């Protein structure tokens, strides 16, 4: 065993002779599975040499994602078997020939029950391995994040002021946290005696990523943002240098802000900044260490709770990593719940969540399930629900937007019959503005808007993503409504008159909505053809007459000159001449104001909409519309110019 002790290096003092006597020393060839995720734990391993890789399984198709590698001697493998439900959390595969110590899980656990002091030392080694895995996952997350890395701004750090509260209140707060559920009554009393309260005001920093952790913070009220900052330059060029990336926001009572160790002050790169006035139950690591030295049973329970806490943080970071790599909310949430399935009751409402997320009409039920679990569930359910809600922030915003456009439609069609069209347009624009509050968008060129209304606004018309189709199959065009409600109504106090396609006879929802708006209807290829329509010349005459009347009354006209909606890759299509002929036919001649739009054909989660307003022009200064050849040449050339405008909008959205 002396030879074994020399090989163990850092842990030669923590692995006693008795513990070594329980282990087998084995050699495992390259490309061999040591553990399989979700399988019951049979062995716990201690790496003496070689290289191993850690994977997590995604979904039921067997796809795997690499989350860490280790070639450091002394790493523990299969340590999730030391806590309930005693199943492997990851799959581990050798990447070089490995020498290992191997314990049977049942024998090791029985030994620890008889020798708590040895167990505490052993679990400290497990925690070191866990912190290394957590660090590797966060580095991968940092590299995969689509958001930019930024410098953090926060108020002067708060002073470490402690204050006390009545025992019953603190007990209720501590019991809301899963961290305390496995402590005996005697150990809970020790924790109570060492708990103090601390406030942190909105915008203040609670702790920094470059400082060793010395306090365990349990959230009582308020909300805190967690950020990951690189600890050194070892992450490579892909880490994009210094700065921080947002990890998650914590707002549920009982959540523990970071994973800590009693024996070592590991730097995790986490920074916590309050985004609301917040209150915390706090435990000093120094005090806990002293208590653990005086009471081995408390120390063992504390180590197990710290190990569970570390496992929760690993699960959270890995879930966020999956969410960044795979743009599929159902797949991502299913993966989170599957990882916890061995511990989650079969009666838990969380099992319904992936199925409810599959359809936009039941997504509201999914969020209600998660909110119920977060407020009233078991500690595990609260932890999982909070993590799922973090992952689903963008999907939730998108769903709120969808609820908003549902309200737009229903509010308009439910207006009393005597409501005039101007009021209908006003109400619609106001509700759309509320809906767009749930969406990220950027605009440029507002200075190009004419000071007074009475002009023609043209835009590249984009298809609406199928997600945004209402339950009655009606599509509210997002791009034209954005122009009307966010640009025109905000500038001129009126959303303008749109030129819209005449609906087919079976499109009852289309008729119910647009009949309240007094818009200009035109026939397109998608309109119903009854055989008694006006000739093309008659239709053009009617269009020019109606539009001229509105313009002369000082109203803006919104028109899509392509005459149809297209996907971004095809936008803009060939322009029809109607808008340009309209402008040239009026005295005084109105401006044509070009608007280039981007991303309105995409799902809104993880998407930024964009609108670029280009300088207005008078068409008579560009072409003689009476010369059909010259007009066609102008339209073809202008389509190419407009493509540049659209690319500018796409750049604005992605910037």
LUMMI-448134 format. One record per residue (C-alpha): residue number from 0; x, y, z. Coordinates in pm, whole numbers, plus 50000, padded with zeros to 5 digits. Layout:
REM residues N
<NUM,<X,Y,Z>>
...
This chain:
REM residues 655
<0,<50000,50000,50000>>
<1,<50299,50235,50043>>
<2,<50344,50232,49664>>
<3,<49976,50316,49627>>
<4,<50010,50607,49869>>
<5,<50297,50756,49671>>
<6,<50094,50738,49353>>
<7,<49793,50906,49508>>
<8,<49980,51233,49558>>
<9,<49736,51502,49672>>
<10,<49500,51257,49842>>
<11,<49754,51030,50012>>
<12,<49637,51165,50350>>
<13,<49264,51135,50277>>
<14,<49269,50772,50164>>
<15,<49339,50570,50475>>
<16,<49492,50225,50469>>
<17,<49152,50074,50551>>
<18,<48991,50263,50263>>
<19,<49264,50153,50025>>
<20,<49216,49795,50141>>
<21,<48854,49810,50021>>
<22,<48962,49913,49668>>
<23,<49075,49712,49369>>
<24,<49345,49858,49146>>
<25,<49249,49799,48784>>
<26,<49374,49891,48436>>
<27,<49111,49981,48178>>
<28,<49197,50000,47805>>
<29,<49120,50296,47582>>
<30,<48763,50354,47455>>
<31,<48593,50166,47739>>
<32,<48277,50277,47919>>
<33,<48325,50319,48292>>
<34,<47972,50450,48363>>
<35,<47643,50479,48175>>
<36,<47414,50773,48247>>
<37,<47096,50682,48444>>
<38,<47227,50332,48525>>
<39,<47237,50221,48892>>
<40,<47578,50285,49045>>
<41,<47787,49974,49107>>
<42,<48136,50120,49138>>
<43,<48304,50445,49243>>
<44,<48641,50511,49076>>
<45,<48953,50707,49165>>
<46,<49168,50800,48866>>
<47,<49538,50724,48907>>
<48,<49646,50788,48546>>
<49,<49511,50815,48192>>
<50,<49239,51029,48038>>
<51,<48858,51008,48056>>
<52,<48573,51201,47890>>
<53,<48233,51284,48042>>
<54,<47912,51281,47834>>
<55,<47546,51358,47898>>
<56,<47274,51180,47704>>
<57,<47027,51391,47508>>
<58,<46673,51268,47453>>
<59,<46588,50907,47385>>
<60,<46781,50866,47059>>
<61,<47116,50810,47228>>
<62,<47279,51135,47113>>
<63,<47553,51246,47350>>
<64,<47719,51577,47434>>
<65,<48073,51597,47572>>
<66,<48086,51817,47882>>
<67,<48432,51755,48032>>
<68,<48760,51565,48010>>
<69,<49002,51472,48285>>
<70,<49360,51357,48286>>
<71,<49445,51480,48635>>
<72,<49537,51214,48885>>
<73,<49305,51198,49185>>
<74,<48972,51264,49012>>
<75,<48664,51082,49142>>
<76,<48441,50911,48884>>
<77,<48084,50797,48944>>
<78,<48046,51012,49257>>
<79,<47676,51073,49192>>
<80,<47637,50724,49337>>
<81,<47718,50868,49678>>
<82,<47383,51050,49690>>
<83,<47023,50959,49618>>
<84,<46903,50809,49383>>
<85,<47245,50638,49345>>
<86,<47255,50651,48965>>
<87,<47524,50775,48733>>
<88,<47468,51137,48627>>
<89,<47694,51109,48322>>
<90,<47848,50852,48093>>
<91,<48226,50829,48126>>
<92,<48455,50676,47865>>
<93,<48831,50621,47871>>
<94,<49030,50816,47613>>
<95,<49362,50656,47702>>
<96,<49450,50350,47901>>
<97,<49362,50430,48263>>
<98,<49476,50300,48600>>
<99,<49202,50330,48861>>
<100,<49110,50242,49213>>
<101,<48761,50091,49225>>
<102,<48525,50055,49520>>
<103,<48191,49878,49531>>
<104,<47937,50148,49606>>
<105,<47759,49943,49875>>
<106,<48082,49862,50059>>
<107,<48201,50221,50042>>
<108,<47874,50360,50180>>
<109,<47873,50104,50463>>
<110,<48232,50199,50553>>
<111,<48141,50568,50560>>
<112,<47858,50504,50805>>
<113,<48115,50358,51048>>
<114,<48389,50614,50978>>
<115,<48234,50962,50927>>
<116,<48569,51141,50963>>
<117,<48714,50941,50673>>
<118,<48395,50999,50473>>
<119,<48424,51376,50519>>
<120,<48779,51376,50382>>
<121,<48681,51151,50092>>
<122,<48383,51369,49999>>
<123,<48608,51675,49998>>
<124,<48803,51507,49719>>
<125,<48475,51440,49541>>
<126,<48384,51809,49570>>
<127,<48714,51908,49409>>
<128,<48639,51683,49112>>
<129,<48287,51829,49092>>
<130,<48412,52187,49093>>
<131,<48650,52103,48809>>
<132,<48361,51956,48607>>
<133,<48150,52264,48681>>
<134,<48430,52493,48569>>
<135,<48472,52303,48242>>
<136,<48098,52316,48172>>
<137,<48086,52691,48232>>
<138,<48380,52746,47999>>
<139,<48194,52550,47728>>
<140,<47882,52756,47804>>
<141,<48077,53079,47778>>
<142,<48212,52979,47438>>
<143,<47872,52869,47308>>
<144,<47671,53171,47419>>
<145,<47522,53371,47133>>
<146,<47506,53688,47344>>
<147,<47805,53921,47366>>
<148,<48044,53915,47661>>
<149,<48025,54245,47849>>
<150,<48177,54426,48141>>
<151,<47961,54430,48453>>
<152,<47842,54752,48612>>
<153,<47728,54751,48972>>
<154,<47708,54968,49278>>
<155,<47974,54979,49551>>
<156,<47979,54640,49728>>
<157,<47763,54627,50035>>
<158,<47908,54598,50383>>
<159,<47876,54261,50553>>
<160,<47616,54379,50803>>
<161,<47452,54100,50999>>
<162,<47118,54119,51175>>
<163,<46896,53866,51349>>
<164,<46528,53769,51329>>
<165,<46301,53542,51530>>
<166,<46386,53172,51520>>
<167,<46053,53052,51375>>
<168,<46078,53282,51074>>
<169,<46433,53174,50996>>
<170,<46334,52807,51033>>
<171,<46055,52853,50777>>
<172,<46296,53022,50537>>
<173,<46560,52753,50571>>
<174,<46307,52475,50531>>
<175,<46202,52623,50195>>
<176,<46548,52531,50061>>
<177,<46631,52183,49935>>
<178,<46980,52232,50081>>
<179,<46847,52163,50432>>
<180,<46608,51876,50370>>
<181,<46852,51594,50457>>
<182,<46989,51743,50779>>
<183,<46889,51578,51108>>
<184,<46710,51790,51368>>
<185,<47031,51822,51569>>
<186,<47222,51941,51262>>
<187,<46945,52186,51172>>
<188,<46981,52339,51517>>
<189,<47354,52384,51455>>
<190,<47274,52562,51128>>
<191,<47020,52786,51299>>
<192,<47273,52893,51558>>
<193,<47510,53001,51282>>
<194,<47263,53172,51047>>
<195,<47259,53547,51000>>
<196,<47060,53771,50766>>
<197,<47196,54012,50509>>
<198,<47035,54261,50274>>
<199,<47149,54357,49928>>
<200,<46991,54649,49747>>
<201,<46906,54665,49379>>
<202,<47214,54711,49161>>
<203,<47458,54607,49433>>
<204,<47710,54326,49407>>
<205,<47677,54040,49657>>
<206,<48001,53863,49567>>
<207,<48257,53862,49284>>
<208,<48385,53589,49058>>
<209,<48749,53660,49136>>
<210,<48704,53615,49513>>
<211,<48707,53282,49699>>
<212,<48365,53190,49836>>
<213,<48336,53236,50213>>
<214,<47960,53252,50261>>
<215,<47663,53034,50168>>
<216,<47375,53259,50052>>
<217,<47014,53133,50056>>
<218,<46766,53365,49885>>
<219,<46471,53471,50102>>
<220,<46318,53744,49885>>
<221,<46405,53957,49586>>
<222,<46594,53860,49272>>
<223,<46960,53810,49183>>
<224,<47138,53776,48850>>
<225,<47430,53534,48826>>
<226,<47714,53596,48580>>
<227,<48016,53387,48489>>
<228,<48352,53559,48453>>
<229,<48671,53390,48333>>
<230,<48920,53331,48611>>
<231,<49235,53356,48398>>
<232,<49357,53340,48038>>
<233,<49357,52961,48026>>
<234,<49027,52942,47842>>
<235,<49190,53031,47512>>
<236,<49110,53286,47246>>
<237,<48754,53162,47201>>
<238,<48656,53299,47542>>
<239,<48670,53649,47391>>
<240,<48882,53792,47672>>
<241,<48770,53946,47996>>
<242,<48404,54008,48072>>
<243,<48097,53826,48189>>
<244,<47808,53630,48046>>
<245,<47466,53607,48205>>
<246,<47388,53263,48347>>
<247,<47050,53283,48518>>
<248,<46824,53488,48741>>
<249,<46719,53351,49080>>
<250,<46397,53472,49238>>
<251,<46251,53175,49431>>
<252,<46279,53152,49806>>
<253,<46526,52885,49916>>
<254,<46756,52895,49612>>
<255,<47128,52876,49700>>
<256,<47338,53111,49492>>
<257,<47655,52906,49448>>
<258,<47820,52576,49533>>
<259,<48086,52590,49805>>
<260,<48331,52371,49994>>
<261,<48409,52372,50366>>
<262,<48776,52275,50327>>
<263,<48880,52478,50021>>
<264,<48777,52823,49897>>
<265,<48739,52740,49529>>
<266,<48704,53031,49287>>
<267,<48409,52964,49057>>
<268,<48406,53280,48848>>
<269,<48052,53362,48964>>
<270,<47937,53717,49029>>
<271,<47599,53789,49189>>
<272,<47426,54125,49141>>
<273,<47085,54204,49288>>
<274,<46828,54327,49039>>
<275,<46579,54391,49320>>
<276,<46619,54471,49689>>
<277,<46694,54122,49827>>
<278,<46725,53940,50158>>
<279,<46943,53635,50230>>
<280,<46993,53377,50501>>
<281,<47369,53341,50527>>
<282,<47607,53081,50667>>
<283,<47976,53152,50714>>
<284,<48193,52875,50571>>
<285,<48443,52941,50850>>
<286,<48172,52882,51113>>
<287,<48048,52568,50935>>
<288,<48401,52431,50922>>
<289,<48442,52481,51295>>
<290,<48111,52305,51362>>
<291,<48211,52015,51137>>
<292,<48536,51970,51324>>
<293,<48347,51950,51654>>
<294,<48067,51723,51530>>
<295,<48156,51453,51274>>
<296,<47793,51360,51207>>
<297,<47707,51722,51126>>
<298,<48018,51741,50907>>
<299,<47911,51433,50712>>
<300,<47557,51564,50658>>
<301,<47701,51899,50552>>
<302,<47930,51736,50296>>
<303,<47639,51539,50149>>
<304,<47430,51857,50120>>
<305,<47718,52044,49957>>
<306,<47755,51755,49714>>
<307,<47384,51770,49627>>
<308,<47410,52147,49584>>
<309,<47707,52104,49351>>
<310,<47511,51845,49153>>
<311,<47225,52093,49113>>
<312,<47462,52360,48980>>
<313,<47613,52110,48739>>
<314,<47265,52017,48615>>
<315,<47181,52385,48570>>
<316,<47499,52468,48376>>
<317,<47464,52162,48155>>
<318,<47100,52244,48084>>
<319,<47201,52595,47980>>
<320,<47473,52451,47759>>
<321,<47221,52224,47586>>
<322,<46985,52519,47545>>
<323,<47255,52720,47368>>
<324,<47354,52439,47132>>
<325,<47009,52298,47049>>
<326,<46746,52557,46954>>
<327,<46449,52342,47055>>
<328,<46269,52417,47380>>
<329,<46085,52083,47399>>
<330,<46407,51888,47344>>
<331,<46592,52097,47603>>
<332,<46326,52075,47874>>
<333,<46285,51703,47813>>
<334,<46660,51663,47867>>
<335,<46648,51853,48198>>
<336,<46362,51644,48332>>
<337,<46510,51317,48208>>
<338,<46831,51386,48399>>
<339,<46626,51419,48718>>
<340,<46377,51142,48634>>
<341,<46520,50889,48883>>
<342,<46446,51135,49167>>
<343,<46122,51285,49035>>
<344,<45791,51136,49148>>
<345,<45590,50979,48865>>
<346,<45290,51184,48981>>
<347,<45477,51514,48937>>
<348,<45307,51764,48710>>
<349,<45646,51846,48559>>
<350,<45623,51534,48342>>
<351,<45346,51708,48144>>
<352,<45553,52015,48063>>
<353,<45738,51891,47749>>
<354,<45408,51773,47597>>
<355,<45233,52102,47676>>
<356,<45519,52297,47521>>
<357,<45480,52120,47187>>
<358,<45179,52329,47085>>
<359,<45154,52707,47121>>
<360,<44790,52669,47232>>
<361,<44894,52469,47540>>
<362,<45215,52653,47626>>
<363,<45026,52863,47879>>
<364,<44937,52542,48064>>
<365,<45307,52445,48063>>
<366,<45404,52773,48229>>
<367,<45125,52736,48486>>
<368,<45256,52385,48569>>
<369,<45605,52522,48618>>
<370,<45486,52814,48831>>
<371,<45282,52579,49051>>
<372,<45581,52347,49097>>
<373,<45806,52641,49174>>
<374,<45575,52775,49446>>
<375,<45429,52456,49597>>
<376,<45639,52163,49479>>
<377,<45895,51951,49655>>
<378,<46246,52099,49686>>
<379,<46351,51903,49376>>
<380,<46046,52022,49180>>
<381,<46115,52383,49283>>
<382,<46472,52353,49163>>
<383,<46375,52193,48831>>
<384,<46086,52435,48770>>
<385,<46310,52735,48831>>
<386,<46571,52597,48594>>
<387,<46308,52524,48326>>
<388,<46164,52876,48358>>
<389,<46514,53019,48319>>
<390,<46567,52814,48003>>
<391,<46223,52913,47871>>
<392,<46254,53289,47921>>
<393,<46261,53358,47547>>
<394,<45982,53111,47475>>
<395,<45773,53269,47749>>
<396,<45822,53616,47602>>
<397,<45724,53481,47261>>
<398,<45413,53321,47410>>
<399,<45317,53650,47578>>
<400,<45347,53816,47238>>
<401,<45124,53547,47091>>
<402,<44868,53610,47364>>
<403,<44896,53979,47278>>
<404,<44810,53934,46911>>
<405,<44520,53708,47009>>
<406,<44392,53996,47218>>
<407,<44440,54235,46925>>
<408,<44216,54028,46701>>
<409,<43948,53953,46958>>
<410,<43930,54311,47086>>
<411,<43883,54450,46736>>
<412,<43615,54205,46623>>
<413,<43430,54247,46955>>
<414,<43405,54626,46920>>
<415,<43045,54755,46906>>
<416,<42914,54777,46547>>
<417,<42886,55155,46570>>
<418,<43261,55197,46644>>
<419,<43417,55391,46360>>
<420,<43718,55263,46168>>
<421,<43953,55526,46304>>
<422,<43889,55406,46660>>
<423,<43933,55044,46552>>
<424,<44272,55125,46402>>
<425,<44367,55321,46715>>
<426,<44273,55033,46947>>
<427,<44457,54782,46729>>
<428,<44775,54991,46726>>
<429,<44767,55036,47105>>
<430,<44731,54663,47165>>
<431,<45007,54582,46916>>
<432,<45239,54823,47099>>
<433,<45173,54628,47419>>
<434,<45240,54298,47242>>
<435,<45568,54421,47093>>
<436,<45694,54501,47446>>
<437,<45762,54127,47477>>
<438,<45983,54127,47165>>
<439,<46336,54250,47103>>
<440,<46357,54494,46815>>
<441,<46591,54760,46684>>
<442,<46527,55058,46458>>
<443,<46745,55307,46281>>
<444,<46677,55607,46060>>
<445,<46389,55762,46257>>
<446,<46533,56101,46160>>
<447,<46430,56022,45800>>
<448,<46059,56028,45883>>
<449,<45886,56334,45734>>
<450,<45772,56585,45994>>
<451,<45410,56573,45880>>
<452,<45192,56280,45762>>
<453,<45042,56233,45419>>
<454,<45304,56013,45255>>
<455,<45346,55660,45112>>
<456,<45541,55412,45324>>
<457,<45666,55105,45140>>
<458,<45819,54792,45293>>
<459,<45944,54449,45198>>
<460,<45659,54219,45303>>
<461,<45769,53909,45497>>
<462,<45582,53587,45560>>
<463,<45456,53537,45916>>
<464,<45597,53230,46087>>
<465,<45336,52953,46134>>
<466,<45380,52984,46514>>
<467,<45196,53317,46502>>
<468,<44887,53192,46317>>
<469,<44579,53238,46535>>
<470,<44364,52938,46633>>
<471,<44106,53042,46370>>
<472,<44382,53025,46102>>
<473,<44404,53403,46063>>
<474,<44746,53561,46017>>
<475,<44800,53909,46149>>
<476,<45094,54039,45946>>
<477,<45362,54127,46198>>
<478,<45569,54350,45971>>
<479,<45291,54582,45855>>
<480,<45147,54604,46206>>
<481,<45492,54689,46340>>
<482,<45517,54973,46090>>
<483,<45167,55095,46175>>
<484,<45185,55071,46555>>
<485,<45551,55123,46645>>
<486,<45664,55364,46372>>
<487,<45368,55559,46234>>
<488,<45137,55578,46535>>
<489,<45429,55673,46758>>
<490,<45540,55952,46520>>
<491,<45210,56087,46390>>
<492,<44947,55971,46639>>
<493,<44780,55765,46367>>
<494,<44866,55418,46237>>
<495,<44791,55499,45872>>
<496,<44583,55332,45603>>
<497,<44711,54998,45485>>
<498,<44662,54843,45143>>
<499,<44549,54485,45211>>
<500,<44460,54179,45011>>
<501,<44091,54119,44955>>
<502,<44010,53796,45138>>
<503,<43851,53483,45002>>
<504,<43490,53410,45090>>
<505,<43591,53130,45328>>
<506,<43828,53359,45522>>
<507,<43571,53472,45775>>
<508,<43835,53583,46027>>
<509,<44010,53793,45761>>
<510,<43680,53966,45683>>
<511,<43578,54009,46050>>
<512,<43902,54190,46128>>
<513,<43969,54401,45819>>
<514,<43607,54505,45772>>
<515,<43647,54715,46089>>
<516,<43952,54904,45960>>
<517,<43843,55085,45643>>
<518,<44164,54982,45469>>
<519,<44212,54981,45091>>
<520,<44134,54637,44951>>
<521,<44307,54512,44638>>
<522,<44283,54186,44447>>
<523,<44592,53965,44444>>
<524,<44667,53613,44324>>
<525,<44559,53490,44670>>
<526,<44220,53662,44656>>
<527,<43900,53488,44553>>
<528,<43814,53521,44183>>
<529,<43439,53523,44125>>
<530,<43448,53612,43756>>
<531,<43276,53949,43788>>
<532,<43579,54146,43910>>
<533,<43668,54479,43761>>
<534,<43929,54487,43488>>
<535,<44285,54558,43581>>
<536,<44250,54915,43462>>
<537,<43932,54964,43665>>
<538,<44096,54819,43976>>
<539,<44394,55051,43936>>
<540,<44164,55350,43893>>
<541,<43971,55258,44209>>
<542,<44292,55208,44406>>
<543,<44434,55543,44293>>
<544,<44109,55719,44379>>
<545,<44080,55573,44733>>
<546,<44447,55621,44816>>
<547,<44451,55976,44681>>
<548,<44155,56065,44899>>
<549,<44330,55939,45212>>
<550,<44658,56113,45127>>
<551,<44486,56444,45061>>
<552,<44326,56414,45406>>
<553,<44675,56397,45554>>
<554,<44681,56023,45621>>
<555,<44976,55796,45558>>
<556,<44945,55499,45323>>
<557,<45125,55172,45403>>
<558,<45178,54951,45100>>
<559,<45384,54643,45017>>
<560,<45484,54700,44653>>
<561,<45574,54332,44596>>
<562,<45205,54243,44621>>
<563,<45283,53929,44825>>
<564,<45478,53813,45126>>
<565,<45815,53637,45096>>
<566,<46074,53468,45314>>
<567,<46385,53668,45402>>
<568,<46605,53483,45153>>
<569,<46379,53596,44867>>
<570,<46314,53950,44992>>
<571,<46248,54185,44831>>
<572,<46057,54050,44534>>
<573,<45987,54237,44213>>
<574,<45807,54565,44283>>
<575,<45473,54639,44118>>
<576,<45424,54994,43991>>
<577,<45108,55091,44183>>
<578,<45270,55275,44477>>
<579,<45498,55474,44247>>
<580,<45218,55562,44003>>
<581,<45009,55676,44300>>
<582,<45280,55911,44425>>
<583,<45335,56064,44080>>
<584,<44962,56123,44026>>
<585,<44908,56356,44324>>
<586,<44970,56726,44362>>
<587,<45151,56818,44575>>
<588,<45349,56499,44532>>
<589,<45391,56294,44853>>
<590,<45716,56133,44954>>
<591,<45782,55763,44921>>
<592,<45944,55648,45247>>
<593,<46130,55313,45217>>
<594,<46128,55079,45519>>
<595,<46349,54771,45517>>
<596,<46251,54497,45765>>
<597,<46426,54185,45890>>
<598,<46338,53869,46086>>
<599,<45960,53913,46087>>
<600,<45934,53573,45918>>
<601,<46104,53397,46211>>
<602,<45992,53276,46549>>
<603,<46044,53558,46791>>
<604,<46226,53364,47063>>
<605,<46598,53418,47027>>
<606,<46528,53667,46747>>
<607,<46567,54041,46721>>
<608,<46341,54224,46477>>
<609,<46480,54518,46285>>
<610,<46352,54811,46082>>
<611,<46565,55056,45885>>
<612,<46401,55379,45769>>
<613,<46574,55515,45458>>
<614,<46560,55875,45330>>
<615,<46233,55961,45153>>
<616,<46226,56056,44787>>
<617,<45986,56187,44526>>
<618,<45933,55939,44247>>
<619,<45907,56215,43981>>
<620,<46272,56294,44052>>
<621,<46369,55932,43976>>
<622,<46161,55826,43675>>
<623,<45882,55928,43442>>
<624,<45610,55682,43540>>
<625,<45428,55748,43211>>
<626,<45721,55582,43030>>
<627,<45650,55212,43093>>
<628,<45992,55098,42974>>
<629,<46170,55348,43196>>
<630,<45941,55257,43487>>
<631,<46014,54885,43452>>
<632,<46387,54955,43438>>
<633,<46361,55170,43750>>
<634,<46166,54901,43939>>
<635,<46422,54633,43853>>
<636,<46713,54853,43957>>
<637,<46538,54969,44273>>
<638,<46472,54609,44375>>
<639,<46850,54554,44383>>
<640,<46901,54874,44583>>
<641,<46631,54765,44826>>
<642,<46807,54434,44874>>
<643,<47094,54634,45019>>
<644,<46848,54801,45256>>
<645,<46723,54460,45372>>
<646,<47077,54340,45432>>
<647,<47135,54655,45637>>
<648,<46830,54565,45849>>
<649,<46957,54211,45891>>
<650,<47289,54349,46010>>
<651,<47113,54576,46257>>
<652,<46920,54283,46397>>
<653,<47230,54072,46442>>
<654,<47452,54345,46581>>
